[in-house]
């Protein structure tokens, strides 16, 4: 006899990311570059996506992102289970207990709806 199950609805915490410092727990430090100009440092949750940062993608930084077609220089990086993952502008950062998951906007909209408090 066949048994069917439905996934239980759950409430999650998530923030849409567009640039460094967008996640409320990023708290990037303000640094000074060699010429004395103040610049925003790397976020604590979503860091900078750097060339050579992750062999998982083998990205060529002279080409646009294969997912969103935007420059890789405006992307972020988040570590998930020991692997650094690329964060495209517009991606969602979903909080899972003590970890974070990256979801595209399309994936997020398909799975979640806003909970009115």
Biotite code that builds the C-alpha atoms (Angstrom):
import biotite.structure as struc

atoms = struc.array([
    struc.Atom([0.000, 0.000, 0.000], chain_id="A", res_id=1, res_name="UNK", atom_name="CA", element="C"),
    struc.Atom([1.352, 3.391, -1.011], chain_id="A", res_id=2, res_name="UNK", atom_name="CA", element="C"),
    struc.Atom([1.904, 6.065, 1.681], chain_id="A", res_id=3, res_name="UNK", atom_name="CA", element="C"),
    struc.Atom([2.088, 9.762, 0.876], chain_id="A", res_id=4, res_name="UNK", atom_name="CA", element="C"),
    struc.Atom([3.695, 12.447, 3.006], chain_id="A", res_id=5, res_name="UNK", atom_name="CA", element="C"),
    struc.Atom([3.529, 16.226, 2.842], chain_id="A", res_id=6, res_name="UNK", atom_name="CA", element="C"),
    struc.Atom([6.446, 18.401, 3.904], chain_id="A", res_id=7, res_name="UNK", atom_name="CA", element="C"),
    struc.Atom([5.595, 20.328, 7.051], chain_id="A", res_id=8, res_name="UNK", atom_name="CA", element="C"),
    struc.Atom([5.572, 24.065, 6.725], chain_id="A", res_id=9, res_name="UNK", atom_name="CA", element="C"),
    struc.Atom([8.284, 25.779, 8.671], chain_id="A", res_id=10, res_name="UNK", atom_name="CA", element="C"),
    struc.Atom([9.165, 29.362, 9.409], chain_id="A", res_id=11, res_name="UNK", atom_name="CA", element="C"),
    struc.Atom([12.676, 30.407, 8.436], chain_id="A", res_id=12, res_name="UNK", atom_name="CA", element="C"),
    struc.Atom([14.759, 33.539, 8.769], chain_id="A", res_id=13, res_name="UNK", atom_name="CA", element="C"),
    struc.Atom([16.179, 34.806, 5.469], chain_id="A", res_id=14, res_name="UNK", atom_name="CA", element="C"),
    struc.Atom([17.649, 37.970, 3.972], chain_id="A", res_id=15, res_name="UNK", atom_name="CA", element="C"),
    struc.Atom([18.062, 38.849, 0.315], chain_id="A", res_id=16, res_name="UNK", atom_name="CA", element="C"),
    struc.Atom([21.657, 39.772, -0.506], chain_id="A", res_id=17, res_name="UNK", atom_name="CA", element="C"),
    struc.Atom([22.680, 42.310, -3.144], chain_id="A", res_id=18, res_name="UNK", atom_name="CA", element="C"),
    struc.Atom([26.028, 43.654, -1.902], chain_id="A", res_id=19, res_name="UNK", atom_name="CA", element="C"),
    struc.Atom([28.587, 43.454, 0.886], chain_id="A", res_id=20, res_name="UNK", atom_name="CA", element="C"),
    struc.Atom([27.017, 44.308, 4.242], chain_id="A", res_id=21, res_name="UNK", atom_name="CA", element="C"),
    struc.Atom([23.402, 43.463, 3.305], chain_id="A", res_id=22, res_name="UNK", atom_name="CA", element="C"),
    struc.Atom([23.029, 40.594, 5.805], chain_id="A", res_id=23, res_name="UNK", atom_name="CA", element="C"),
    struc.Atom([22.180, 42.092, 9.224], chain_id="A", res_id=24, res_name="UNK", atom_name="CA", element="C"),
    struc.Atom([24.856, 39.971, 10.948], chain_id="A", res_id=25, res_name="UNK", atom_name="CA", element="C"),
    struc.Atom([27.594, 40.896, 8.455], chain_id="A", res_id=26, res_name="UNK", atom_name="CA", element="C"),
    struc.Atom([28.822, 43.872, 10.526], chain_id="A", res_id=27, res_name="UNK", atom_name="CA", element="C"),
    struc.Atom([31.644, 44.681, 8.105], chain_id="A", res_id=28, res_name="UNK", atom_name="CA", element="C"),
    struc.Atom([34.486, 46.717, 9.576], chain_id="A", res_id=29, res_name="UNK", atom_name="CA", element="C"),
    struc.Atom([35.496, 49.997, 8.003], chain_id="A", res_id=30, res_name="UNK", atom_name="CA", element="C"),
    struc.Atom([39.057, 49.766, 6.701], chain_id="A", res_id=31, res_name="UNK", atom_name="CA", element="C"),
    struc.Atom([41.420, 52.304, 5.177], chain_id="A", res_id=32, res_name="UNK", atom_name="CA", element="C"),
    struc.Atom([43.103, 51.537, 1.864], chain_id="A", res_id=33, res_name="UNK", atom_name="CA", element="C"),
    struc.Atom([46.761, 52.528, 1.234], chain_id="A", res_id=34, res_name="UNK", atom_name="CA", element="C"),
    struc.Atom([45.707, 55.892, -0.213], chain_id="A", res_id=35, res_name="UNK", atom_name="CA", element="C"),
    struc.Atom([43.762, 56.754, 2.981], chain_id="A", res_id=36, res_name="UNK", atom_name="CA", element="C"),
    struc.Atom([40.271, 56.184, 1.543], chain_id="A", res_id=37, res_name="UNK", atom_name="CA", element="C"),
    struc.Atom([37.840, 54.468, 3.941], chain_id="A", res_id=38, res_name="UNK", atom_name="CA", element="C"),
    struc.Atom([36.341, 51.277, 2.528], chain_id="A", res_id=39, res_name="UNK", atom_name="CA", element="C"),
    struc.Atom([33.869, 48.713, 3.844], chain_id="A", res_id=40, res_name="UNK", atom_name="CA", element="C"),
    struc.Atom([35.567, 45.506, 4.947], chain_id="A", res_id=41, res_name="UNK", atom_name="CA", element="C"),
    struc.Atom([34.377, 41.964, 4.396], chain_id="A", res_id=42, res_name="UNK", atom_name="CA", element="C"),
    struc.Atom([31.069, 40.822, 5.919], chain_id="A", res_id=43, res_name="UNK", atom_name="CA", element="C"),
    struc.Atom([31.108, 38.244, 8.723], chain_id="A", res_id=44, res_name="UNK", atom_name="CA", element="C"),
    struc.Atom([28.361, 36.066, 7.140], chain_id="A", res_id=45, res_name="UNK", atom_name="CA", element="C"),
    struc.Atom([28.727, 36.797, 3.414], chain_id="A", res_id=46, res_name="UNK", atom_name="CA", element="C"),
    struc.Atom([32.352, 37.512, 2.588], chain_id="A", res_id=47, res_name="UNK", atom_name="CA", element="C"),
    struc.Atom([33.966, 38.758, -0.587], chain_id="A", res_id=48, res_name="UNK", atom_name="CA", element="C"),
    struc.Atom([34.044, 36.351, -3.534], chain_id="A", res_id=49, res_name="UNK", atom_name="CA", element="C"),
    struc.Atom([37.690, 36.330, -4.554], chain_id="A", res_id=50, res_name="UNK", atom_name="CA", element="C"),
    struc.Atom([39.446, 34.990, -7.618], chain_id="A", res_id=51, res_name="UNK", atom_name="CA", element="C"),
    struc.Atom([40.979, 31.630, -6.750], chain_id="A", res_id=52, res_name="UNK", atom_name="CA", element="C"),
    struc.Atom([38.925, 31.538, -3.536], chain_id="A", res_id=53, res_name="UNK", atom_name="CA", element="C"),
    struc.Atom([37.167, 28.345, -4.483], chain_id="A", res_id=54, res_name="UNK", atom_name="CA", element="C"),
    struc.Atom([38.348, 25.567, -6.757], chain_id="A", res_id=55, res_name="UNK", atom_name="CA", element="C"),
    struc.Atom([34.762, 24.249, -6.707], chain_id="A", res_id=56, res_name="UNK", atom_name="CA", element="C"),
    struc.Atom([33.834, 26.687, -9.514], chain_id="A", res_id=57, res_name="UNK", atom_name="CA", element="C"),
    struc.Atom([37.172, 27.356, -11.276], chain_id="A", res_id=58, res_name="UNK", atom_name="CA", element="C"),
    struc.Atom([35.776, 30.747, -12.281], chain_id="A", res_id=59, res_name="UNK", atom_name="CA", element="C"),
    struc.Atom([37.479, 32.983, -14.789], chain_id="A", res_id=60, res_name="UNK", atom_name="CA", element="C"),
    struc.Atom([37.008, 36.481, -13.331], chain_id="A", res_id=61, res_name="UNK", atom_name="CA", element="C"),
    struc.Atom([37.290, 38.063, -16.792], chain_id="A", res_id=62, res_name="UNK", atom_name="CA", element="C"),
    struc.Atom([33.967, 36.406, -17.726], chain_id="A", res_id=63, res_name="UNK", atom_name="CA", element="C"),
    struc.Atom([30.476, 37.000, -16.253], chain_id="A", res_id=64, res_name="UNK", atom_name="CA", element="C"),
    struc.Atom([28.898, 34.608, -13.758], chain_id="A", res_id=65, res_name="UNK", atom_name="CA", element="C"),
    struc.Atom([27.460, 31.493, -15.399], chain_id="A", res_id=66, res_name="UNK", atom_name="CA", element="C"),
    struc.Atom([24.344, 31.721, -13.176], chain_id="A", res_id=67, res_name="UNK", atom_name="CA", element="C"),
    struc.Atom([23.319, 35.410, -13.178], chain_id="A", res_id=68, res_name="UNK", atom_name="CA", element="C"),
    struc.Atom([25.502, 36.837, -15.969], chain_id="A", res_id=69, res_name="UNK", atom_name="CA", element="C"),
    struc.Atom([26.828, 39.641, -13.695], chain_id="A", res_id=70, res_name="UNK", atom_name="CA", element="C"),
    struc.Atom([30.474, 40.429, -12.972], chain_id="A", res_id=71, res_name="UNK", atom_name="CA", element="C"),
    struc.Atom([32.018, 37.990, -10.473], chain_id="A", res_id=72, res_name="UNK", atom_name="CA", element="C"),
    struc.Atom([33.612, 40.972, -8.725], chain_id="A", res_id=73, res_name="UNK", atom_name="CA", element="C"),
    struc.Atom([30.233, 41.955, -7.197], chain_id="A", res_id=74, res_name="UNK", atom_name="CA", element="C"),
    struc.Atom([29.517, 38.470, -5.821], chain_id="A", res_id=75, res_name="UNK", atom_name="CA", element="C"),
    struc.Atom([29.781, 37.254, -2.252], chain_id="A", res_id=76, res_name="UNK", atom_name="CA", element="C"),
    struc.Atom([31.009, 34.016, -0.730], chain_id="A", res_id=77, res_name="UNK", atom_name="CA", element="C"),
    struc.Atom([29.551, 31.963, 2.109], chain_id="A", res_id=78, res_name="UNK", atom_name="CA", element="C"),
    struc.Atom([30.864, 28.774, 3.660], chain_id="A", res_id=79, res_name="UNK", atom_name="CA", element="C"),
    struc.Atom([28.430, 25.860, 3.771], chain_id="A", res_id=80, res_name="UNK", atom_name="CA", element="C"),
    struc.Atom([29.616, 22.558, 5.254], chain_id="A", res_id=81, res_name="UNK", atom_name="CA", element="C"),
    struc.Atom([33.267, 23.461, 4.692], chain_id="A", res_id=82, res_name="UNK", atom_name="CA", element="C"),
    struc.Atom([32.797, 24.521, 1.047], chain_id="A", res_id=83, res_name="UNK", atom_name="CA", element="C"),
    struc.Atom([32.837, 28.169, -0.028], chain_id="A", res_id=84, res_name="UNK", atom_name="CA", element="C"),
    struc.Atom([29.845, 28.906, -2.236], chain_id="A", res_id=85, res_name="UNK", atom_name="CA", element="C"),
    struc.Atom([29.261, 31.827, -4.572], chain_id="A", res_id=86, res_name="UNK", atom_name="CA", element="C"),
    struc.Atom([26.473, 34.265, -3.635], chain_id="A", res_id=87, res_name="UNK", atom_name="CA", element="C"),
    struc.Atom([24.958, 36.034, -6.647], chain_id="A", res_id=88, res_name="UNK", atom_name="CA", element="C"),
    struc.Atom([23.394, 39.471, -6.156], chain_id="A", res_id=89, res_name="UNK", atom_name="CA", element="C"),
    struc.Atom([19.705, 38.848, -5.393], chain_id="A", res_id=90, res_name="UNK", atom_name="CA", element="C"),
    struc.Atom([20.306, 35.455, -3.747], chain_id="A", res_id=91, res_name="UNK", atom_name="CA", element="C"),
    struc.Atom([18.732, 34.678, -0.390], chain_id="A", res_id=92, res_name="UNK", atom_name="CA", element="C"),
    struc.Atom([20.710, 33.727, 2.720], chain_id="A", res_id=93, res_name="UNK", atom_name="CA", element="C"),
    struc.Atom([18.561, 31.294, 4.719], chain_id="A", res_id=94, res_name="UNK", atom_name="CA", element="C"),
    struc.Atom([19.367, 30.660, 8.389], chain_id="A", res_id=95, res_name="UNK", atom_name="CA", element="C"),
    struc.Atom([19.296, 26.968, 9.371], chain_id="A", res_id=96, res_name="UNK", atom_name="CA", element="C"),
    struc.Atom([19.902, 26.774, 13.132], chain_id="A", res_id=97, res_name="UNK", atom_name="CA", element="C"),
    struc.Atom([23.658, 27.521, 13.274], chain_id="A", res_id=98, res_name="UNK", atom_name="CA", element="C"),
    struc.Atom([24.387, 27.503, 9.548], chain_id="A", res_id=99, res_name="UNK", atom_name="CA", element="C"),
    struc.Atom([23.427, 29.391, 6.413], chain_id="A", res_id=100, res_name="UNK", atom_name="CA", element="C"),
    struc.Atom([22.188, 28.231, 3.016], chain_id="A", res_id=101, res_name="UNK", atom_name="CA", element="C"),
    struc.Atom([22.286, 30.117, -0.288], chain_id="A", res_id=102, res_name="UNK", atom_name="CA", element="C"),
    struc.Atom([19.170, 30.026, -2.473], chain_id="A", res_id=103, res_name="UNK", atom_name="CA", element="C"),
    struc.Atom([18.476, 31.718, -5.777], chain_id="A", res_id=104, res_name="UNK", atom_name="CA", element="C"),
    struc.Atom([15.553, 34.135, -5.845], chain_id="A", res_id=105, res_name="UNK", atom_name="CA", element="C"),
    struc.Atom([13.544, 31.685, -7.996], chain_id="A", res_id=106, res_name="UNK", atom_name="CA", element="C"),
    struc.Atom([14.153, 28.776, -5.581], chain_id="A", res_id=107, res_name="UNK", atom_name="CA", element="C"),
    struc.Atom([13.253, 30.944, -2.611], chain_id="A", res_id=108, res_name="UNK", atom_name="CA", element="C"),
    struc.Atom([9.993, 32.260, -4.085], chain_id="A", res_id=109, res_name="UNK", atom_name="CA", element="C"),
    struc.Atom([8.965, 28.725, -5.026], chain_id="A", res_id=110, res_name="UNK", atom_name="CA", element="C"),
    struc.Atom([9.464, 27.374, -1.492], chain_id="A", res_id=111, res_name="UNK", atom_name="CA", element="C"),
    struc.Atom([8.639, 30.246, 0.869], chain_id="A", res_id=112, res_name="UNK", atom_name="CA", element="C"),
    struc.Atom([6.146, 33.009, 1.435], chain_id="A", res_id=113, res_name="UNK", atom_name="CA", element="C"),
    struc.Atom([6.388, 35.971, 3.798], chain_id="A", res_id=114, res_name="UNK", atom_name="CA", element="C"),
    struc.Atom([4.961, 35.420, 7.279], chain_id="A", res_id=115, res_name="UNK", atom_name="CA", element="C"),
    struc.Atom([3.107, 38.489, 8.506], chain_id="A", res_id=116, res_name="UNK", atom_name="CA", element="C"),
    struc.Atom([3.820, 39.147, 12.202], chain_id="A", res_id=117, res_name="UNK", atom_name="CA", element="C"),
])
